Amino acid sequence: MRRAGYCALGLILALALLPASHAAPPASAQEEIHYLLQFVKTSGCAFYRNGSWYDSAKAEGHLRDKYIMLAARDQIQTAEDFIDKAATQSSLSGRPYAVRCAGVEAVPSRQWLSDALARYRAPSGRDAPRGASPLEKTAPR
């Protein structure tokens, strides 16, 4: 009887450790996150993470890796989730990320990406240049 109990317990533990099926973020969120990742990559800005500055391509790769990991755990459902959970601070140290673009003082990455997302969502934002800094003012169309 003890052996059957151990087998049942082992089966329960094994099932609990199996990865659950994960739902991908909605298509609209994936589109916005892809935009933000491309925006980071093409920005030419420097990204501060854990005491060091990184170029925009390295920053994009790091944020993409974090996004993939968090999405696989069903922790990303919106672009705001991406900003808050992947692009605001280090998961290891808790230190905030910052962004420094040419001629502009460094700002928290949360602000920089939230501004970029707001501009992207604006009626004329989806056809905005992909590499423009969200801190730059654009002329009215």
C-alpha positions as CSV (number, residue, x, y, z in Angstrom):
1,M,0.0,0.0,0.0
2,R,2.9,2.4,0.7
3,R,4.3,1.8,-2.7
4,A,1.0,2.8,-4.3
5,G,0.9,5.9,-2.2
6,Y,4.4,6.9,-3.3
7,C,3.6,6.2,-7.0
8,A,0.5,8.4,-6.7
9,L,2.5,11.1,-5.1
10,G,5.1,10.9,-7.8
11,L,2.5,11.1,-10.5
12,I,0.9,14.1,-8.9
13,L,4.3,15.9,-8.6
14,A,5.2,15.0,-12.2
15,L,2.0,16.4,-13.5
16,A,2.4,19.5,-11.5
17,L,5.9,20.1,-13.0
18,L,4.7,19.6,-16.6
19,P,4.6,22.9,-18.4
20,A,1.0,24.1,-18.8
21,S,-0.2,25.2,-22.2
22,H,0.4,28.9,-22.6
23,A,-1.7,31.4,-24.4
24,A,0.2,33.9,-26.4
25,P,-0.5,37.6,-25.8
26,P,-3.4,38.9,-28.0
27,A,-2.3,39.9,-31.5
28,S,-2.7,43.6,-30.8
29,A,-0.4,43.3,-27.8
30,Q,2.1,41.3,-29.8
31,E,2.1,44.0,-32.5
32,E,2.7,46.8,-30.0
33,I,5.5,44.8,-28.2
34,H,7.1,44.1,-31.6
35,Y,6.9,47.8,-32.3
36,L,8.5,48.7,-29.0
37,L,11.3,46.1,-29.5
38,Q,12.0,47.5,-33.0
39,F,11.9,51.0,-31.6
40,V,14.5,50.1,-29.0
41,K,16.7,48.4,-31.6
42,T,16.7,51.3,-34.1
43,S,16.7,54.2,-31.5
44,G,20.5,54.5,-31.4
45,C,20.0,55.3,-27.7
46,A,22.1,53.8,-24.8
47,F,20.4,51.6,-22.2
48,Y,21.5,51.5,-18.6
49,R,21.2,48.1,-17.0
50,N,22.9,46.8,-13.8
51,G,25.5,49.5,-13.7
52,S,26.5,49.5,-17.4
53,W,25.4,51.2,-20.6
54,Y,24.6,49.1,-23.6
55,D,23.9,49.9,-27.2
56,S,20.3,49.7,-28.6
57,A,20.9,46.4,-30.4
58,K,22.1,44.7,-27.1
59,A,19.2,46.3,-25.2
60,E,16.7,45.0,-27.7
61,G,18.1,41.4,-27.5
62,H,18.0,41.5,-23.7
63,L,14.4,42.8,-23.6
64,R,13.3,40.3,-26.3
65,D,14.7,37.4,-24.3
66,K,12.9,38.6,-21.1
67,Y,9.7,39.0,-23.1
68,I,9.9,35.5,-24.5
69,M,10.5,34.1,-21.0
70,L,7.7,36.1,-19.4
71,A,5.3,35.3,-22.2
72,A,6.0,31.6,-21.9
73,R,4.9,32.0,-18.2
74,D,1.7,33.8,-19.2
75,Q,2.9,37.0,-17.5
76,I,2.6,39.2,-20.6
77,Q,-0.9,40.0,-22.0
78,T,-0.4,43.7,-22.9
79,A,2.3,46.1,-24.0
80,E,2.0,47.7,-20.6
81,D,2.8,44.3,-19.1
82,F,5.9,44.1,-21.3
83,I,7.0,47.6,-20.2
84,D,6.3,46.9,-16.5
85,K,7.6,43.4,-16.2
86,A,10.4,43.2,-18.8
87,A,11.6,46.7,-19.6
88,T,11.6,48.7,-16.4
89,Q,14.0,47.0,-14.1
90,S,16.4,44.1,-13.7
91,S,14.7,40.9,-12.6
92,L,17.9,39.9,-10.7
93,S,19.0,43.1,-9.0
94,G,15.8,45.2,-9.0
95,R,17.8,48.2,-10.3
96,P,15.8,50.4,-12.7
97,Y,16.7,50.7,-16.4
98,A,17.3,54.0,-18.0
99,V,17.6,55.3,-21.5
100,R,20.0,58.1,-22.8
101,C,19.5,59.4,-26.3
102,A,21.9,61.8,-28.0
103,G,21.5,65.4,-26.7
104,V,18.9,64.4,-24.1
105,E,19.3,63.6,-20.4
106,A,18.8,60.0,-19.3
107,V,15.2,59.0,-18.4
108,P,13.7,55.9,-16.8
109,S,13.0,53.3,-19.5
110,R,9.3,53.0,-18.2
111,Q,8.7,56.7,-19.2
112,W,10.6,56.4,-22.5
113,L,8.7,53.3,-23.6
114,S,5.3,54.4,-22.3
115,D,5.7,57.7,-24.3
116,A,6.7,55.7,-27.4
117,L,3.7,53.4,-26.9
118,A,1.3,56.4,-26.5
119,R,2.7,57.9,-29.7
120,Y,2.3,54.6,-31.5
121,R,-1.3,54.3,-30.4
122,A,-2.1,57.9,-31.5
123,P,-4.1,58.1,-34.7
124,S,-1.1,59.2,-36.8
125,G,1.4,57.2,-34.7
126,R,1.4,53.9,-36.6
127,D,3.0,55.6,-39.6
128,A,5.6,57.5,-37.5
129,P,9.3,56.9,-38.1
130,R,10.3,53.8,-36.3
131,G,13.6,55.1,-35.0
132,A,12.5,58.5,-33.7
133,S,13.1,59.2,-30.0
134,P,9.8,59.4,-28.1
135,L,11.2,62.4,-26.4
136,E,11.4,64.3,-29.7
137,K,8.4,66.4,-30.6
138,T,6.9,65.6,-34.0
139,A,5.3,68.3,-36.2
140,P,1.6,68.1,-36.6
141,R,0.5,66.4,-39.9
